[in-house]
Amino acid sequence: MSNNDPSNINQLLEMAKVESINYLMDVDSFPVFPTNNALKLLQLFDEEIPTKQNDPIDTLKKLAAIGSKTTVNQSGSRYFGFVNGGILPIGIASRWLADTWDQNAALEVMSPISAKLEQVCEQWIIELLNLPNTTKMGLVGGTSVATLCGLAAARNHQYKKMNWDVNENGLIGAPKLRIIMGDQTHGTVSKMVKLLGFGAKSIEIVPSDDQGRMIVDRLPVIDESCILILQAGNVCSGSFDDFNAICRIANMLGAWTHIDGAFGLWAQASEQLKHLTLGMELADSWSVDGHKTLNTPYDCGVILCKHPTAITEALHQQGSYIELGKSRDNMIYTPDMSRRARGIDLWACLHHLGKEGLASLLNRLHEGARYLAKHLQEMGYVIENDIHFNQVIVYAGNETSTRQVLKKLQSSGVIWCGSATWKGKFIIRLSVCSWQTNEHDLAKAIEEFRKALR
């Protein structure tokens, strides 16, 4: 096969298709985490950059042979580690198609299909999450960057009320803004706060209850210099802050509220779970991932903001060469310009699931977490949290035993789960995130816990 010969693209794509299908058919029999012998294969990539071109078939063969043995099966049915989510079959198929189209989603004139599908997804997500009609959506890499976008909009909006134009004047000499968050806030939030120019001294920490929820009665004095950051789905316990109470206080006193809902914000789309998100619509901005709970392909982060001017002034770029469209230009709601068309596979997953399918997926994840908690507790493990959504905190009675159990689980190859520190304890953290996880998989997980406890 001659190098870069367009006539041979069919052979390349056919090979990629076969390798992908074989992987999907066999992956359930692979260890959830690669074996040490498999990981040694990665050393085969340690080579000098080739001087001459390689045959693309040979390149793809090498990638497939090594890569298929060294992936973490995070999209499978027995991965309970980080809140990574699975991937719906329609997500894989639409991603393949979108990658073939290779659209730059920045402007409508660059990709009308990308502009239209993001516009539709925006309307659907506003309806699913019961958000204000003024809400605008941007698609980014993940909730970390989505949070950055929401807080950038908050910074500009709050400064404008204080007669300070941060785009014009910058932060030197600016009035002080206060960042208020709970002591269980995800670490990426602090990182994004600092990236925006606020030092650690700007952050005021509110203590949390036994489930990781911000204690409302311990809030500091709130005013229009404040940006409050709440959680929809604690990364360990899955708990939700009291949005109804805190957002009403913030709105009355002129503060901005951002809700970090990486995996939990979707709970609003389930009648069974929507009580968790009561008052969520009263916030000013929200961040959520598609690639977690919704099971879209990676990467798909969503920023939602009910103040269009605030987010566009914070993120929009200027340039004489930019040709704005008549309906939607995706780049004005995100920090980046050139990016892949995430809205294509997001639309495909939402269109496939519909309201009922999404609610069913959410409910299955919740029931899976409840099932695990019930059987592990009966076995003798301590479950440290109420099962709010899809997270389970497991403790084996003392730190030594918990670490030993985790080591056995992670080396089993049957399941994989992670750890964290919760209220001063080293714990095992289970996240039920994949559409594929069923009772058979849960039973296997429980059996591995049983073996590890012995």
C-alpha positions as CSV (number, residue, x, y, z in Angstrom):
1,M,0.0,0.0,0.0
2,S,1.6,3.3,-1.1
3,N,1.9,6.0,1.5
4,N,-1.0,8.5,1.7
5,D,-2.7,7.1,-1.4
6,P,-6.4,8.3,-1.2
7,S,-7.5,5.3,-3.2
8,N,-6.5,3.0,-0.3
9,I,-8.5,4.8,2.4
10,N,-11.1,2.1,2.3
11,Q,-8.6,-0.5,3.4
12,L,-7.5,1.6,6.3
13,L,-11.0,2.3,7.5
14,E,-12.0,-1.3,7.0
15,M,-9.1,-2.4,9.2
16,A,-10.1,0.2,11.8
17,K,-13.6,-1.1,11.7
18,V,-12.6,-4.7,12.2
19,E,-10.2,-3.9,15.0
20,S,-12.8,-1.8,16.8
21,I,-15.6,-4.4,16.5
22,N,-13.2,-7.1,17.7
23,Y,-12.3,-5.0,20.7
24,L,-15.9,-4.3,21.6
25,M,-16.8,-8.0,21.2
26,D,-13.9,-9.2,23.3
27,V,-13.4,-6.4,25.9
28,D,-15.7,-8.0,28.5
29,S,-13.3,-10.9,28.7
30,F,-10.3,-8.6,29.2
31,P,-9.0,-7.5,32.7
32,V,-10.7,-4.3,33.6
33,F,-7.2,-2.8,34.2
34,P,-4.3,-4.0,32.0
35,T,-2.0,-6.7,33.5
36,N,1.6,-5.9,34.3
37,N,2.7,-8.0,31.3
38,A,0.4,-6.1,29.0
39,L,1.7,-2.7,30.3
40,K,5.2,-3.8,29.4
41,L,4.1,-3.6,25.7
42,L,3.9,0.1,26.0
43,Q,7.7,0.2,25.9
44,L,7.4,-0.7,22.2
45,F,6.4,2.9,21.6
46,D,9.7,4.1,22.9
47,E,11.5,4.5,19.6
48,E,13.1,7.3,17.6
49,I,10.7,9.2,15.3
50,P,10.9,7.4,11.9
51,T,13.1,8.9,9.2
52,K,11.0,7.6,6.4
53,Q,7.3,7.3,6.1
54,N,5.7,4.0,7.2
55,D,2.9,2.2,5.5
56,P,-0.3,3.5,7.2
57,I,-1.5,-0.1,7.5
58,D,1.6,-1.0,9.5
59,T,1.1,2.0,11.7
60,L,-2.5,1.1,12.4
61,K,-1.6,-2.6,13.0
62,K,1.0,-1.6,15.6
63,L,-1.4,0.8,17.3
64,A,-4.2,-1.8,17.4
65,A,-2.0,-4.7,18.6
66,I,-0.5,-2.7,21.6
67,G,-3.4,-0.4,22.3
68,S,-6.2,-3.0,22.6
69,K,-4.2,-4.8,25.3
70,T,-3.3,-1.7,27.3
71,T,-6.6,0.2,27.6
72,V,-8.5,0.6,30.8
73,N,-12.0,-0.8,30.2
74,Q,-13.7,2.3,31.7
75,S,-16.7,2.1,29.4
76,G,-17.4,-1.5,30.3
77,S,-19.8,-2.9,32.8
78,R,-17.5,-3.5,35.8
79,Y,-15.5,-0.3,36.1
80,F,-16.5,1.5,39.3
81,G,-13.5,3.8,39.6
82,F,-13.5,7.4,38.6
83,V,-16.8,8.8,37.5
84,N,-16.0,8.1,33.9
85,G,-19.2,6.8,32.4
86,G,-19.7,4.3,29.6
87,I,-20.3,5.0,26.0
88,L,-23.6,4.3,24.2
89,P,-23.4,2.4,20.9
90,I,-25.0,5.4,19.2
91,G,-22.3,7.5,20.7
92,I,-19.5,5.4,19.1
93,A,-21.3,5.3,15.7
94,S,-22.0,9.1,15.7
95,R,-18.5,9.9,16.8
96,W,-17.0,7.8,14.0
97,L,-19.2,9.7,11.5
98,A,-18.4,13.1,13.1
99,D,-14.7,12.3,13.0
100,T,-15.0,11.4,9.3
101,W,-16.7,14.8,8.7
102,D,-13.9,16.5,10.8
103,Q,-15.8,19.7,11.4
104,N,-14.5,22.8,13.1
105,A,-17.4,23.8,15.3
106,A,-16.4,27.4,15.9
107,L,-18.6,29.2,13.5
108,E,-21.8,28.5,11.6
109,V,-20.1,29.3,8.3
110,M,-17.4,26.7,9.2
111,S,-20.0,24.0,9.9
112,P,-23.7,24.6,9.6
113,I,-24.5,21.1,10.9
114,S,-22.4,21.7,14.1
115,A,-24.1,25.1,14.7
116,K,-27.6,23.6,14.2
117,L,-27.1,20.5,16.4
118,E,-25.6,22.5,19.3
119,Q,-28.6,24.9,19.0
120,V,-30.9,21.9,19.3
121,C,-29.0,20.4,22.1
122,E,-29.2,23.7,24.0
123,Q,-33.0,23.7,23.7
124,W,-33.3,20.1,24.7
125,I,-31.0,20.4,27.8
126,I,-32.8,23.5,29.0
127,E,-36.0,21.5,28.9
128,L,-34.6,18.4,30.5
129,L,-32.9,20.3,33.3
130,N,-35.8,22.9,33.7
131,L,-33.5,25.9,33.3
132,P,-34.5,29.5,32.5
133,N,-35.3,30.1,28.8
134,T,-32.5,32.7,28.6
135,T,-29.8,30.0,29.2
136,K,-27.0,29.6,26.7
137,M,-24.9,26.5,26.3
138,G,-21.3,26.0,25.3
139,L,-19.5,22.7,24.8
140,V,-15.9,22.2,26.1
141,G,-13.6,19.4,27.1
142,G,-15.1,18.7,30.5
143,T,-16.6,20.1,33.7
144,S,-13.3,21.6,34.8
145,V,-13.3,24.0,31.8
146,A,-17.0,24.4,32.0
147,T,-16.6,25.6,35.6
148,L,-13.9,28.0,34.4
149,C,-16.4,29.5,31.9
150,G,-19.1,29.8,34.5
151,L,-16.8,31.5,36.9
152,A,-15.4,33.8,34.2
153,A,-19.0,34.9,33.4
154,A,-19.6,35.4,37.2
155,R,-16.4,37.5,37.6
156,N,-17.4,39.8,34.8
157,H,-21.0,40.1,35.8
158,Q,-20.3,40.8,39.5
159,Y,-17.6,43.3,38.6
160,K,-19.9,45.2,36.3
161,K,-22.4,45.6,39.1
162,M,-19.5,47.2,41.1
163,N,-18.7,49.5,38.2
164,W,-15.5,47.7,37.2
165,D,-14.9,46.6,33.7
166,V,-12.5,43.6,34.1
167,N,-12.0,43.2,30.3
168,E,-10.8,46.8,30.1
169,N,-9.1,47.3,33.5
170,G,-7.9,43.8,34.4
171,L,-7.7,42.6,38.0
172,I,-5.0,44.9,39.4
173,G,-6.7,47.5,41.5
174,A,-10.1,45.8,41.2
175,P,-12.5,45.5,44.1
176,K,-12.4,42.3,46.0
177,L,-14.7,39.4,45.0
178,R,-15.3,36.6,47.6
179,I,-15.5,33.0,46.5
180,I,-17.6,30.9,48.8
181,M,-17.6,27.1,48.6
182,G,-18.0,24.0,50.8
183,D,-15.2,22.0,52.3
184,Q,-16.1,19.1,50.0
185,T,-15.9,21.1,46.8
186,H,-14.1,19.3,44.0
187,G,-10.4,20.2,43.7
188,T,-10.7,21.3,40.1
189,V,-12.9,24.2,41.2
190,S,-10.1,25.7,43.3
191,K,-7.8,25.3,40.3
192,M,-10.2,27.2,38.1
193,V,-10.6,29.9,40.7
194,K,-6.9,30.4,40.8
195,L,-6.6,30.4,37.0
196,L,-9.0,33.3,36.9
197,G,-6.7,35.4,39.1
198,F,-8.3,34.9,42.5
199,G,-5.8,33.7,45.1
200,A,-6.5,31.2,47.9
201,K,-7.2,34.1,50.3
202,S,-10.3,35.0,48.2
203,I,-11.8,31.6,49.0
204,E,-14.1,31.2,52.1
205,I,-14.8,27.6,53.1
206,V,-18.2,26.5,54.5
207,P,-18.2,23.4,56.6
208,S,-20.3,20.4,55.4
209,D,-22.5,17.8,57.1
210,D,-22.0,14.1,57.3
211,Q,-23.0,13.7,53.7
212,G,-20.7,16.4,52.3
213,R,-23.5,19.0,51.9
214,M,-22.8,22.6,52.7
215,I,-24.4,23.6,56.0
216,V,-26.7,26.5,55.2
217,D,-26.6,27.9,58.7
218,R,-22.8,28.2,58.5
219,L,-22.8,30.5,55.4
220,P,-20.9,33.7,55.8
221,V,-22.5,37.1,55.3
222,I,-23.5,37.3,51.6
223,D,-23.5,40.4,49.4
224,E,-23.0,41.3,45.7
225,S,-19.3,40.7,45.9
226,C,-19.9,37.0,46.4
227,I,-19.7,34.1,44.0
228,L,-21.1,30.9,45.6
229,I,-20.1,27.4,44.2
230,L,-22.5,24.6,45.0
231,Q,-22.4,20.8,44.2
232,A,-24.8,18.6,42.4
233,G,-23.3,15.2,43.2
234,N,-20.5,15.0,45.7
235,V,-17.6,13.0,44.1
236,C,-17.6,10.6,47.0
237,S,-21.1,10.5,48.6
238,G,-23.1,11.7,45.6
239,S,-24.9,14.2,47.8
240,F,-26.5,17.5,46.6
241,D,-26.3,20.9,48.3
242,D,-29.5,22.7,49.3
243,F,-29.9,24.7,46.1
244,N,-33.4,26.0,47.0
245,A,-32.2,27.6,50.3
246,I,-28.8,28.8,49.2
247,C,-29.8,30.2,45.8
248,R,-32.7,32.1,47.3
249,I,-30.3,33.7,49.7
250,A,-27.8,34.5,47.0
251,N,-30.5,36.0,44.6
252,M,-31.9,38.2,47.4
253,L,-28.5,39.6,48.2
254,G,-27.1,40.0,44.6
255,A,-24.6,37.1,44.7
256,W,-23.8,34.8,41.8
257,T,-24.4,31.1,42.2
258,H,-22.6,28.4,40.1
259,I,-23.5,24.7,40.4
260,D,-20.8,22.2,39.7
261,G,-22.9,19.2,38.6
262,A,-20.4,17.1,36.6
263,F,-22.5,13.9,36.9
264,G,-25.3,14.9,39.2
265,L,-27.0,17.7,37.3
266,W,-28.8,15.1,35.1
267,A,-30.8,13.9,38.1
268,Q,-33.3,16.6,37.2
269,A,-34.3,14.5,34.2
270,S,-35.7,11.7,36.4
271,E,-39.0,11.9,38.3
272,Q,-37.5,9.5,40.8
273,L,-34.4,11.6,41.4
274,K,-35.4,15.2,40.7
275,H,-36.0,16.0,44.4
276,L,-32.2,16.1,44.6
277,T,-32.1,19.2,42.4
278,L,-34.9,21.3,43.9
279,G,-34.1,24.9,43.3
280,M,-31.3,24.2,40.9
281,E,-33.0,26.5,38.3
282,L,-32.4,29.5,40.7
283,A,-28.7,29.5,40.1
284,D,-26.9,31.6,37.5
285,S,-24.6,29.1,35.8
286,W,-24.1,25.3,35.8
287,S,-21.4,22.9,34.6
288,V,-22.1,19.2,33.7
289,D,-20.5,16.4,31.6
290,G,-22.1,14.4,28.9
291,H,-19.4,11.8,29.0
292,K,-20.2,10.8,32.6
293,T,-23.9,10.1,33.4
294,L,-25.2,10.6,29.9
295,N,-22.6,8.1,28.5
296,T,-21.6,10.2,25.5
297,P,-18.1,9.7,24.0
298,Y,-15.2,11.6,25.6
299,D,-14.8,14.6,25.7
300,C,-18.1,16.5,26.3
301,G,-18.3,19.1,29.0
302,V,-21.3,21.5,29.1
303,I,-21.4,25.1,30.4
304,L,-24.8,26.6,30.9
305,C,-25.4,30.3,31.8
306,K,-28.7,32.2,32.1
307,H,-27.0,35.5,31.5
308,P,-26.1,35.6,27.8
309,T,-24.2,38.9,27.9
310,A,-22.1,37.8,30.9
311,I,-20.8,34.6,29.2
312,T,-20.3,36.1,25.8
313,E,-18.4,39.1,27.1
314,A,-16.2,36.8,29.2
315,L,-15.4,34.4,26.4
316,H,-16.0,35.9,23.0
317,Q,-13.0,36.6,20.8
318,Q,-12.8,39.4,18.1
319,G,-11.1,39.3,14.7
320,S,-11.7,41.0,11.3
321,Y,-11.7,37.6,9.6
322,I,-14.5,36.2,11.7
323,E,-17.7,35.8,9.8
324,L,-20.6,35.6,12.3
325,G,-23.6,33.5,11.3
326,K,-27.3,34.3,11.4
327,S,-28.4,31.7,13.9
328,R,-25.6,30.4,16.2
329,D,-21.8,30.6,16.4
330,N,-20.6,28.1,19.0
331,M,-17.3,29.8,19.8
332,I,-18.9,32.8,21.6
333,Y,-19.9,30.5,24.5
334,T,-16.5,28.8,25.0
335,P,-12.8,29.8,25.5
336,D,-11.6,28.0,22.4
337,M,-12.3,28.6,18.7
338,S,-11.1,25.5,16.9
339,R,-12.5,22.3,18.4
340,R,-14.2,19.1,17.4
341,A,-17.9,19.1,16.8
342,R,-19.0,17.6,20.2
343,G,-22.6,18.6,19.6
344,I,-22.9,15.9,16.9
345,D,-22.5,12.9,19.2
346,L,-24.3,14.8,22.1
347,W,-27.3,15.2,19.8
348,A,-27.2,11.6,18.7
349,C,-27.2,10.3,22.3
350,L,-30.0,12.6,23.4
351,H,-32.0,11.9,20.3
352,H,-31.6,8.1,20.8
353,L,-32.4,8.2,24.6
354,G,-35.2,10.7,24.6
355,K,-36.8,11.7,27.9
356,E,-37.8,8.2,28.9
357,G,-34.6,6.5,27.9
358,L,-32.5,9.1,29.9
359,A,-34.7,8.8,32.9
360,S,-34.4,5.0,32.7
361,L,-30.6,5.2,32.5
362,L,-30.4,7.5,35.5
363,N,-32.7,5.3,37.6
364,R,-30.7,2.1,36.7
365,L,-27.5,3.8,37.9
366,H,-29.1,4.8,41.1
367,E,-30.6,1.3,41.7
368,G,-27.2,-0.3,40.9
369,A,-25.6,1.8,43.7
370,R,-28.3,0.9,46.1
371,Y,-27.9,-2.8,45.2
372,L,-24.2,-2.7,45.9
373,A,-24.6,-0.8,49.2
374,K,-27.2,-3.2,50.5
375,H,-25.3,-6.4,49.8
376,L,-21.9,-5.0,50.9
377,Q,-23.4,-3.9,54.2
378,E,-25.0,-7.3,54.7
379,M,-21.5,-8.8,54.1
380,G,-20.0,-6.7,56.9
381,Y,-18.7,-3.7,55.2
382,V,-19.5,-0.2,56.5
383,I,-21.4,2.0,54.0
384,E,-20.4,5.6,55.0
385,N,-23.0,7.5,53.0
386,D,-26.7,7.5,52.2
387,I,-27.2,6.5,48.6
388,H,-28.3,9.7,47.1
389,F,-27.5,8.9,43.4
390,N,-24.8,6.6,42.0
391,Q,-21.9,6.8,44.5
392,V,-21.1,4.4,47.3
393,I,-18.5,4.9,50.1
394,V,-17.2,1.6,51.5
395,Y,-15.1,1.1,54.6
396,A,-13.7,-2.2,55.9
397,G,-13.6,-1.3,59.6
398,N,-10.1,0.1,59.7
399,E,-7.6,1.7,57.3
400,T,-5.3,-1.3,57.0
401,S,-8.2,-3.7,56.1
402,T,-9.6,-1.1,53.7
403,R,-6.3,-0.7,51.9
404,Q,-5.8,-4.5,51.7
405,V,-9.3,-5.0,50.3
406,L,-8.7,-2.2,47.7
407,K,-5.4,-3.8,46.6
408,K,-7.1,-7.1,46.0
409,L,-9.9,-5.6,44.1
410,Q,-7.7,-3.5,41.8
411,S,-5.5,-6.5,41.1
412,S,-8.4,-8.9,40.5
413,G,-9.0,-7.8,36.9
414,V,-12.7,-8.5,37.4
415,I,-13.6,-5.0,38.7
416,W,-11.8,-1.8,39.4
417,C,-12.6,0.9,41.9
418,G,-10.7,3.8,43.5
419,S,-10.1,5.4,46.8
420,A,-10.4,8.7,48.6
421,T,-10.2,10.3,52.0
422,W,-13.7,10.9,53.4
423,K,-14.1,12.8,56.7
424,G,-10.6,11.7,57.7
425,K,-11.0,8.1,56.7
426,F,-9.3,6.2,53.9
427,I,-12.3,4.7,51.9
428,I,-13.1,2.8,48.8
429,R,-15.2,4.7,46.4
430,L,-17.7,3.0,44.0
431,S,-19.3,4.9,41.1
432,V,-22.0,3.2,39.0
433,C,-21.8,5.0,35.7
434,S,-22.2,2.7,32.7
435,W,-25.4,1.9,30.8
436,Q,-24.0,-1.7,30.5
437,T,-23.8,-2.5,34.2
438,N,-26.5,-5.0,35.1
439,E,-27.3,-7.3,38.0
440,H,-24.8,-10.0,36.7
441,D,-22.0,-7.4,36.8
442,L,-23.1,-6.2,40.3
443,A,-23.1,-9.7,41.5
444,K,-19.6,-10.2,40.2
445,A,-18.5,-7.1,42.0
446,I,-20.1,-8.2,45.3
447,E,-18.3,-11.6,45.0
448,E,-15.0,-9.9,44.5
449,F,-15.6,-7.8,47.7
450,R,-16.5,-11.1,49.5
451,K,-13.2,-12.7,48.4
452,A,-11.2,-9.6,49.3
453,L,-12.8,-9.6,52.8
454,R,-11.7,-13.1,53.4
